[in-house]
Amino acid sequence: MSTIRNNYNTFCKLFSQTGLQMRYRDDEVFALQVRCFTALAFLPTADITQLFNELKVHIIGNDINHDLEPFVRYFERTYIQRNVLVRLVDGHFQQQVRPAIFPPAIWSVHQRVIEVI
């Protein structure tokens, strides 16, 4: 429970330090873009990573909103997957994908919603 609380505090700190909190409150389009990421929780777990990547490309990759880039990087590391550089025995580096701190299987509510309906 304390890990989740610390993660939430980090999330809030990121938003307040980068000025995103005020923008979220004042800019409806910006707030909608952020809520698109939280809506991922309602998708089937198997679809979340692919749709996250599409959303990331749409918002960040198409120059729609570079202000969200720190948030998107944080969201990806924490909730989708982590891309890390690993030093190999021969001294070279290789990028590897590692599980997120809180992978989609933990926070996806899709199955629970289906069961309730």
N, C-alpha and C positions, 0 to 999 in steps of 0.2 A: 504494500500500500504506500509506503514512504517513497518507493521508486516512482510510482505514478504521480504522487504529489510533487516530487522534485522535478519531474519531467514537465508537469503543468507549469510550475514556477519558471522553469527555463523558457518555455514557450511564451509566457506572459512577458518575461524580461526581454526576450528578443523583440516582441512587438513594441514594447514601450521604448526601448533604446533606439530602435530604428525609425521611430515616428509612425510606425504602421498602425498603432492603436488609434490615434487621432484620425488618420486617414480612413481607417475601417469605419469609424463612427460617422464621418462626414461625407464619404464618397460611396454612393450606392453601387456603382459599377465595380469598384475595387472590393467592396464587401461581398458582392456576388461572386467574384473570382475566388476569394478566400473560401467562401462557403462551398464552392465546387469541390475543393479538396476534402472538406469534412463529409460531403455527400458520398464519397467513396466508400464509407462505412456500410452503405446500404447495398453495395454490389456483391455478387458472389466472390468469395475469396480468390478463386482462380482467375478472375478478370481484373482484379484491382491493380496489379503491377502494370499491365499493358495500358489500362485506361489512365492511370497516373502519368505514365510516360507521354501519352497523347495530350493530356491536359497540360503537362509541363511544356511540351513543344508549342502548343497553341498559345499559352500565356507568356512564356519566357522566350521561346525560340522565334516567335514572330514579332518581337519587339512591341508586344502589346503592353507589357508591364514589367520592366526590369526591377522596379522597386520590390517586387515579390520574390526576387531571386534568393535572398537569404532565407526567407520563410520556406521556399520550395526545397532548398538544400537541406534545411533542418527537418522538414517533413519527410523527405526521402530517407535520410539517415535513420530517423527515429521510427518511422512507421512503414516503410516500403522495403528498402534494402540498403546495405552499405557497400560502396565500392572502395576497396582498399588496395594499396600497393604493397606487395609482399616481395621481400628480397629472396631470391632463389639461391641455391647452394653455389652456383657459378658466379654470383655477384650481380646478375641482372635482376631487373624488377619485372613483376607481372601483376596486372590488375586482376583482382579476384572479387567476386560478389559474395558478400556475407549477409546473414540474416540481419534484419533491423532489430533494434532494441525491443520494440513492440511490433512483431510481424503481423500482417493482416489477419492471420488466423485468430489472433487474440482480440482484435477490436472490430472485426466485421460483424455486423448485427443482421446480415442478410438472412441467415438460416433462422434466427430467432423471430424475425418479422414474419417469415413464411409460416412458421409453426403457429404463430398467434392468429394469422389470418385463416 
